[in-house]
Amino acid sequence: MDRAEVLLVGGRAGVGKTTVGWEVSARLRAARVAHAVIDGDFMGQVHPAPEGDPHRTAIGERNLAAVWGNYAELGYRRLVYVNTVSVLDEATGMFRRVMGDTVRIVRVLLTATDETAQARLRGRELGSELESEVRGGVRKARMLDAGAPVGTLRVVTDGRTVTDIAAEVTAATGWVPAAVS
């Protein structure tokens, strides 16, 4: 396979993106499907934001290009990319620039109720940013719901196991035969 493919897993904080991304990777490994995993939140983690890049978009893209370039050089063509807003149309350009114009993009938006997301955040956020994450999560959930393009698979995570969610997400890629995914 020459053409690159990317699975974008997006959603508000507390919806389970990172956990699902790792479980998708475990399923792909079990099926012997070559792939790479990148948590997009780490691609732009600098402070202060670079001059002229307040949302850290440009530095995130530069870092993605560098890391993906290393993976691609080793022959990898499939990427699992986890990031809150990765499913939005604005991200498409970045993946086309980094992975090539013919990249196949699969978008999955994980969803959860405000109550579920807040409970998960309260269980994991032990630092000073809990309330900010909770407030931002509500706003981002509404923005993602309204802005996710047609064709985005929406996967509800409330009351489901990570293995069940990951099976649905993995199946959306077509990377694993149905009997295995």
N, C-alpha and C positions, 0 to 999 in steps of 0.2 A: 504494500500500500504506500503510494507516494504522497497522496493528499493528506494534509493534517486535519485532525478532528479535535474539537474541544467540547467538553461537557461543562456548561456553566451552571453552577449551583448557587442561586441567590436567595435572599430572604432577610428579614429583619433579625436583629440580635435576639438570641434565645430560641430561634426556630430549629436549630440543630444542623446548620450547614457544615461545620467542621466535622462533627461526629458522623454525619451521613457521608461526607466526602471520603473519610477514612474507611468507612464500611464499604462504600462502592469500590475503593481501591482493594480491599480485602477480597471482595467478590471477583474482581478482575484478576488479581493474583491467583486465586483458586482456579480460575478458568484459563490461566496462562496467557492472559491478554497483556501485551506490553503497553505500558502507559506511564505517565508522570503525574504527580500531584503538586499543585501549588496553591497555597492559601494566599489569595490576593491581598488580604489585609496587611501582610508583611512586606509587600512590594513598595509601599510608600511610607513606611514608618520612620520618618525623620522629623526632627523638631529643631528649629522652627521650619515651617514650610519654605521650600526654595522660593526665591524672588520670582514673582510672576506666575507661581504655581500654587495658589492658596489651597486647592483641594488635593494637591500632591499627585495629580493625574499624570503629568509629564514624567516625573521621577518614577512613578509606578510602572508606566509603559516602558521606560528605559530599562528598569530592572527586570521586567517580564521578558523583554527582548533578549537581554543577556542570559537569563536562566533558560528560557526556551531554546535559544541558540545552542547552548551546551547540550540540552537534551536532544534536539534535532540532529546535531552533529553526530551523536551516538546512535542515531537511527530511530528514535522515538517519534511517533506520529500522532499519538493520542494523549490528550491532556485533560485531567480533571481539575477544574479551576473553581475555587470557592471564594466568593466575595459578595457582600451585601447587594450591591447594585449591578453585578456583572451581567444580569439578564437583560438589562435595558438596552435599547437600540444604540445609545451613545457608546456603549462598549464594543459594538460590532466593528467599528473602524479600527480600534486598537488591535483586536484579534486578527483582522485582515492584514494590517500593517506588520504585525509581529509574526504571524503564522502563514501568511500568503493569502492572496485574493481568493483562492479556491477552498479555503478552510471550511469544513462542515461544522456548523455551530448547532449544538443541542442545548436548549435553554430549559432549566427546571427552576421554578420558584417554589420554595418551601414556605408553607403558611402555618400559622397557629393563631389561636385566639389571643387577645391581650392578656388574659388571665394565665394561659399556659406559658407564654413567652416571659411574662413577669416572674412567674414561679421558677422557671429555669434560670433566669438571670439572678434572682435572689439566692439560688443555690450555688451559683458559680462565681459571681462578682463579689469578691471580698474586700475590694479596695474602695477608693474614694469616688469612683465613677458610676456606681450603681444607679443612682437616680437619673443621671444624665443618659445612661444607656436605656433605661425604662422610657423616659420621655422621647428620646430619639427613635426608639423602636416603634412606638405608636405612629409617629410621623412617617417613618420610612415604610412601614407596612402599608399605609394608605397610598403613598407615592408609588410603591412597587405594584400594588394592586391595580392602580390606574395606568401605570406606564409600561407594564410588561407587554411586549408585542404579541400579536396574534401568533399562535403556534407554540407559545410558551406552555410547557406542562406545569400545571399547578398541583402540588402534592401537599395534602393536609397532613400535619405531623401530630396533631393532638391525639393522645391516647393510643399511639401506635409504637411498636418497637422499632429500633433503628434498623434491624435486619429487614423488617417488612418494608420500611420506607426505602432503604437502599436497593432492595430487589426491584421496586417499581422504578426507581431512578435509573438503575443499571439497564433495565429492559428498554427504557426510552432511547438509549444509545444505539442499540442494535449491535453492540460490540461482542455480546456473548449469546450463543444459541439459547433460545427460549427455555429449553429443558435444563440448562445450567444456571441461568441468571436467577 
